[in-house]
Amino acid sequence: MTTHVLDVMRGTGAGGMMVSVRHIAPAGRVWPAIALDAGGRATLIEPGHLIAGLYEILFDAGSYQVAQQPGFFTDIPVRFKVDDGTMHVHVPLILSAFGYTVYRGG
């Protein structure tokens, strides 16, 4: 499972933003939060460790935006299901100070 956060206010990746992921059901596992690299990218769950179920990615936009520019959002939770644990899941987020969008990437 991977993610990429684009900061459209700066026109760059959101390097340094903290992101965490948890497997809500059926396992209830939580992975430690990690910082996005300078390009705003991260591997959240290594290949081979993803299993089917309900997941949540939590983007810590509040801490990131305080450091970069004022913003409106604090945490941005994104919930989704994985039907097949062998597939690659990419969840990108596009962020500005007062809006965001998220989608299933390839």
HUMOVEN-V790723 format. One record per pair of residues at least 24 apart in sequence whose C-alpha atoms are under 10 Angstrom apart, sorted by the first residue. I is the first residue (numbers start at 1). GAP is how many residues later the second one is. D is the distance in whole Angstrom. If there is no record, write none. Layout:
i = <I,I>
gap = <GAP,GAP>
d = <D,D>
This chain:
i = <1,1,1,1,1,1,1,1,1,1,1,1,1,1,1,2,2,2,2,2,2,2,2,2,2,2,2,2,2,3,3,3,3,3,3,3,3,3,3,3,3,3,3,4,4,4,4,4,4,4,4,4,4,4,4,4,5,5,5,5,5,5,5,5,5,5,5,5,5,6,6,6,6,6,6,6,6,6,7,7,7,7,7,7,7,7,7,8,8,8,8,8,8,9,9,9,9,9,9,10,10,10,10,11,12,12,12,13,13,13,13,13,13,13,14,14,14,14,14,14,14,14,14,14,14,15,15,15,15,15,16,16,16,16,16,16,17,17,17,17,17,17,17,17,17,18,18,18,18,18,18,18,18,18,19,19,19,19,19,19,19,19,19,20,20,20,20,20,20,20,21,21,21,21,21,21,21,21,21,22,22,22,22,22,22,23,23,23,23,23,23,23,23,23,23,23,23,24,24,24,24,24,24,24,25,25,25,25,25,25,26,26,26,26,26,27,27,27,27,27,28,28,28,29,30,30,33,33,33,33,35,40,40,41,42,43,44,44,45,46,47,47,47,47,47,48,48,48,48,49,49,50,50,50,50,50,50,50,51,51,51,51,51,51,52,52,52,52,52,52,52,53,53,53,53,53,53,54,54,54,54,54,55,55,55,55,56,56,57,59,61,61,61,62,65,65,65,68,69,69,70,70,70,71,71,71,71,71,72,72,72,72,73,73,73,73,76,78,78,80>
gap = <41,42,43,44,45,46,47,48,49,84,86,87,88,89,90,39,40,41,42,43,44,45,86,87,88,89,90,103,104,33,37,38,39,40,41,54,86,87,88,89,90,101,102,32,33,35,36,37,38,39,86,87,88,89,90,101,31,32,34,35,36,37,54,86,87,88,89,90,97,33,34,35,86,87,88,89,90,94,33,58,61,86,87,88,89,90,93,86,87,88,89,91,92,59,60,86,87,88,89,58,59,85,86,85,26,27,28,24,25,26,27,28,81,82,24,25,26,27,47,50,51,54,79,80,81,24,25,26,27,49,24,25,44,47,48,51,24,42,43,44,45,46,47,48,50,24,40,41,42,43,44,45,46,57,25,38,39,40,41,42,56,57,58,24,36,37,38,39,40,57,24,34,35,36,37,38,56,57,58,32,33,34,35,36,57,27,28,29,30,31,32,33,34,56,57,58,59,29,30,31,32,55,56,57,27,28,29,30,31,56,25,26,27,28,29,24,25,26,27,28,25,26,27,26,25,26,24,25,26,27,25,52,53,51,48,47,45,46,44,42,38,39,40,41,42,37,38,39,40,36,37,32,34,35,36,37,38,39,31,32,33,34,35,36,29,30,31,32,33,34,35,27,28,29,30,31,32,25,26,27,28,29,24,25,26,27,24,25,34,34,34,35,36,35,30,31,32,29,27,28,26,27,28,24,25,26,27,28,24,25,26,27,24,25,26,27,24,24,25,24>
d = <9,6,5,5,7,7,10,9,7,10,9,6,5,6,8,7,6,4,5,7,9,10,8,6,5,6,8,9,10,9,8,6,6,7,7,9,9,5,5,5,8,10,9,8,9,8,5,4,7,9,8,7,5,6,8,9,8,10,8,5,7,9,9,9,6,5,6,7,9,8,7,9,8,6,5,6,9,10,9,10,10,9,6,5,6,9,9,7,6,5,9,10,9,10,9,8,5,7,10,9,9,10,9,10,9,7,8,8,7,5,4,7,9,10,7,7,4,8,9,8,9,9,10,9,9,6,4,7,10,9,7,9,10,10,7,10,10,7,6,7,9,7,5,9,10,10,8,6,5,8,10,8,8,10,8,7,6,5,6,9,9,10,10,8,8,6,5,7,8,10,8,7,6,4,6,9,9,9,10,9,6,5,7,8,10,9,9,9,7,6,5,7,9,10,10,10,10,7,5,5,7,9,10,10,9,6,5,7,10,9,10,9,6,7,10,9,10,8,9,10,10,9,9,9,10,10,10,9,9,9,10,10,10,9,10,9,10,10,9,10,9,8,9,8,10,8,7,9,10,8,9,9,9,5,7,8,9,9,7,8,7,4,7,9,7,5,5,5,5,9,10,9,6,5,7,8,8,7,6,4,6,9,6,6,6,7,6,9,9,9,8,10,9,10,10,9,7,10,10,8,10,7,9,10,8,4,6,9,9,6,6,8,7,7,8,9,9,8,10,9>
